[in-house]
Amino acid sequence: MKKLSEYTKAELIQRKEELQAAYCEFQNRNLHLDLSRGKPEKRQLELSMPMLDLVGKDEWYSEEGLDCRNYGGFEGLAEVRRLFGELLGVPEELVFPGGNSSLSMIHDAISRAFLFGPLPGFTPWSKLPEVKFICPVPGYDWHFHTCEDFGIEMLSVETGENGPDMDQIEELVKDPSVKGMICVPMYGNPSGVTYSDEVVERLAAMKTAAPDFRIIWDNAYCVHHLYEEEEKRDHLANIYEACRKYGHEDRVLMFTSTSKITFAGAGICAMACSPANRKEAMRVIFYQLVCYDKMNQLRHARFLPDKNAVELHMRKQAAILRPKFERVENILEEKIRPLEIGEWHNPRGGYFICYYAMPGTAKRIVQLCREAGVTLTPAGAAYPYDVDPKDSAIRIAPSYAPMEELNQVMELFPVAAELAAVERMLS
Amino acid sequence: MKKLSEYTKAELIQRKEELQAAYCEFQNRNLHLDLSRGKPEKRQLELSMPMLDLVGKDEWYSEEGLDCRNYGGFEGLAEVRRLFGELLGVPEELVFPGGNSSLSMIHDAISRAFLFGPLPGFTPWSKLPEVKFICPVPGYDWHFHTCEDFGIEMLSVETGENGPDMDQIEELVKDPSVKGMICVPMYGNPSGVTYSDEVVERLAAMKTAAPDFRIIWDNAYCVHHLYEEEEKRDHLANIYEACRKYGHEDRVLMFTSTSKITFAGAGICAMACSPANRKEAMRVIFYQLVCYDKMNQLRHARFLPDKNAVELHMRKQAAILRPKFERVENILEEKIRPLEIGEWHNPRGGYFICYYAMPGTAKRIVQLCREAGVTLTPAGAAYPYDVDPKDSAIRIAPSYAPMEELNQVMELFPVAAELAAVERMLS
């Protein structure tokens, strides 16, 4: 095999015919496969089934004696605050546990900033002529849609192997209408990248023109390593400690959840932040609901009493996920690398592999896959306003499909990627 | 016994001494009792324990085949939409099931109106110089605090035996800045009153100056009857049908939950509204979370498959609650009625008895109870801004305390009520 760029036009035309024939075969297979979302597969969900039996007869009291079936316990269970404190590396006093969705807690946090201002004394963002957020790309489509709903102008910043381009961010925050940044700092969705210590330090240290600048730190994959060996794991520096060091402790709002630890639709989540931010959040949330679901908090606290229990549980998750990631990576290495028509980063955790196709071909690749019965995340979804300026990034989510389905997708994918590249070169 | 108003000054002074002596005895008892919140008691919670075993091994699929442990099913389970549709008397297509808190769904609905406008085309309420809501009083303190947080100016309207004063409401809605009304229309919190058919009809029919006027219809007690006999139950007319009849189908947003059917902290809730309202809510909520907790929805749907199952379950709840309500009512009848120092309505459902003390004495009664170790809802809490202009209404929540505790409270309460009245008359 040689690089596609070295093909003659005649060779490209011949190759296109071969690829089209191969592609037709896939179309005839009548596939109905979905790799569009980062959902756990059945075997992963099975791992947490014992949790359902942990709050039965006479077992519904929290360690502080709260009857978890009843109202009360607005601040969540002490055991849950402790657990999330361990996972996020912050004192449990800074943790505020929520319901089944960290996205919802993020939405609420942004909503509070718009309605009331991030802290007392700040102008509600809804009263400002414009609000801008820094959005490292590729990023999480749900974050971008949330920003879009709020009318936040999104400023894309490219993500490199160490995280977002900090020079650019330090420039952008000189604009007082830049009020925040939203990101997945570890095993990023979909970049797979973990922010380096330097990036975290600079985010904490930088001077922002907006005194109420907020980083939405969606640490969704904080314990989602694919490998057990320390040297094969990414490590994320503690941004809250860094912010405190620079006197910016109100800058960061941290979020995480057990959605990809226990049940994706029925986990628990938490926010952690400075005492002032937490107090203001609680002021509003206090009348927003009586309490979050403490029964589900209790199930989780019993199933995962501490970080060590989470580590052991996540090794079982990794044992299911790792072969899938490696399968994708091996196929890309085998089929795409020699052609030099795409790039990717082999993530050491998280839920996604981001494939950077030959510029101008991502949409076509996703279309080809779709027309052969394989749904991928729409091209562009990882960018604000659904526009990837290079039309290059494709998010591959290998978790949900069983291995035999993933194999079928990964037979098709290189064909689609190469066909799109050949079409592009011939056009 | 004679009316207190017929006492001479000397008799009042003597009576005061007797009451003070009696009150001192209560203080010496070292009580620690709490009747402040409408929480179910332990025996009520026990009724729903079998629910916890209904989603175990191999039982986590919804009737449509959704794996309730995973992401997906944003619109909630079909069986839950059907159940809430039955309870609220609307087609299941209008129902949007949520998480464990209808308050949170109400907060979200108001938040959407402020951030985006109630429907596309309307000005977001946050952009308006003022937003006013009609608040029937006495009402639910949580509602009023939510309105206060949003900066909504609250306009109190007195509740009579048929519901709020409709003449007054029809006047108020001529002001275009009056954007809504928030209420508990059945077995009201704390009035105990159910809106009459005429009130419902007039609310649906009235012309409002604001085209985006919304009624937050918090039907928290829609199946919470204390009696089995039809003639001892209140009946609430279907406001959605009435609104439709008058071409105002977008006017009402209905909410309910199982908080006082199953577990107060771990139930499920739902919103029901017109197709346009539902579509707009779903547009925003779609990126606010991936899905609500479907495992808890599934538990509920299996435990309470239809309205009949709910009815049978609520009879068991009523069997626990009814004797407590009757105890309170009997004591009031025996101790207060002859003195003519207070009024109350004997509710036929819900969670509260509202005691209307001699004007100017409610705060003092609550203080006397507190200083004898009995916590009641603060006087004034049932009014916007915590101000009851008559200082008269006291919310009695008999559900949470076991009967022996309720008995102790109801020994104290008439003493406190009479003492406060005597003090007032002597002052």
Interface residues (C-beta under 8 A of the other chain):
Chain A: R37 K39 P40 K42 L45 S48 M49 L52 D53 V55 G56 K57 D67 C68 R69 N70 Y71 G72 G73 G99 N100 S101 L103 S104 H107 S111 F114 L115 F116 P124 S126 K127 W142 H145 T146 D149 F150 S259 F263 A264 G265 A266 V284 F286 Y287 Q288 L289 V290 C291 Y292 D293 K294 M295 N296
Chain B: R37 K39 P40 K42 L45 S48 M49 L52 D53 V55 G56 K57 D67 C68 R69 N70 Y71 G72 G73 G99 N100 S101 L103 S104 H107 S111 F114 L115 F116 P124 S126 K127 W142 H145 T146 D149 F150 S259 F263 A264 G265 A266 V284 F286 Y287 Q288 L289 V290 C291 Y292 D293 K294 M295 N296
